[in-house]
Amino acid sequence: MSAKRTNDPFWWTLFGAGGTFSAFFLPVHLFLFGIAIPLGWFSAPDYESLMALTGSPAARIYLFALITLSLFHWAHRFRYTLYDGLMLKHLEHYIFIFCYGSALAGSLVSAWFLWQL
């Protein structure tokens, strides 16, 4: 008797990595750009300094990882919300393609955009 092989561990790994990465780094961005800079606790960076920062390969890799892992975390969570919460298990194939296809498309767009900087 052989067990059915699935690719679920791959998607769960992206889900876990995305959740962990997002949980550590998104609050920092939200605090800086949503609270500290608007309240004047830090001076707002000008356009040139932000572009110089994003010009570094390390910053581009970081931003790509943040965006991509967050998108795949969303895709996995949304997929299982539709399956379990809305009882749409019968549309499993279409939901899978929509969720992970959207995450992949967003990742490709972010890669293209970061490459253009």
C-alpha positions in Angstrom: 0.0 0.0 0.0 1.6 3.3 -1.1 0.7 6.7 0.3 -0.5 9.4 -1.9 2.3 12.0 -2.4 1.2 15.6 -2.2 2.9 18.9 -2.4 1.2 20.2 0.7 4.5 20.4 2.8 5.9 22.9 0.2 2.8 25.2 0.6 2.8 24.8 4.4 6.5 25.8 4.4 5.8 28.9 2.5 2.9 29.7 4.8 5.1 29.3 7.9 8.0 31.3 6.4 5.7 34.0 5.3 3.9 34.3 8.6 7.2 34.4 10.5 8.9 36.9 8.2 5.9 39.1 8.1 5.3 38.9 11.9 8.9 40.1 12.5 9.3 42.8 9.9 6.0 44.3 8.9 5.3 45.8 12.3 8.6 47.7 12.0 7.6 49.2 8.6 4.1 50.0 10.0 5.5 51.7 13.0 8.1 53.7 11.1 6.0 54.8 8.1 2.6 54.7 9.8 3.3 56.2 13.3 6.8 57.5 14.0 7.4 59.5 10.8 3.8 61.1 10.6 4.0 62.1 14.3 7.5 63.7 13.7 9.4 61.3 16.0 11.8 60.7 13.0 12.4 62.9 10.1 10.9 61.7 6.8 13.4 60.4 4.4 13.5 62.2 1.1 13.0 60.4 -2.2 16.7 60.3 -3.1 17.7 58.6 0.1 15.0 56.0 -0.2 16.0 55.3 -3.8 19.6 55.0 -2.7 18.6 52.5 0.0 16.6 50.4 -2.4 19.5 50.5 -4.8 21.4 48.1 -2.7 21.1 44.4 -3.6 20.5 43.5 0.0 17.6 45.8 0.4 16.1 44.5 -2.9 16.4 40.9 -1.7 14.8 41.9 1.6 11.9 43.6 0.0 11.4 40.8 -2.4 11.4 38.2 0.4 9.0 40.4 2.5 6.6 40.8 -0.4 6.8 37.3 -1.8 6.5 35.4 1.5 3.7 37.7 2.7 1.8 36.9 -0.5 2.2 33.2 -0.2 1.2 33.4 3.5 -2.0 35.2 2.4 -2.6 32.7 -0.4 -2.4 29.7 1.9 -4.6 31.3 4.6 -7.2 32.5 2.1 -7.3 29.1 0.4 -8.1 27.3 3.6 -10.6 30.0 4.6 -12.5 29.4 1.4 -12.3 25.6 1.9 -13.2 25.4 5.6 -15.0 28.7 6.3 -17.1 29.1 3.2 -17.4 25.3 2.5 -16.1 25.6 -1.0 -14.1 22.4 -1.0 -15.8 21.4 -4.3 -14.0 24.2 -6.0 -10.6 23.1 -4.7 -8.8 23.1 -8.0 -9.9 26.6 -9.0 -9.3 28.1 -5.5 -5.8 26.5 -5.6 -5.0 28.1 -8.9 -6.5 31.5 -8.0 -4.7 31.8 -4.6 -1.2 30.6 -5.5 -1.5 32.0 -9.0 -2.2 35.4 -7.5 0.7 35.1 -5.1 3.0 34.0 -7.9 1.9 36.9 -10.2 2.4 39.4 -7.3 5.9 37.9 -6.7 6.8 38.3 -10.4 5.5 41.9 -10.5 7.5 42.8 -7.4 10.6 41.1 -8.9 10.2 43.1 -12.1 9.6 46.3 -10.2 12.5 45.8 -7.9 14.7 45.0 -10.9 13.7 48.3 -12.5 14.8 50.4 -9.5 
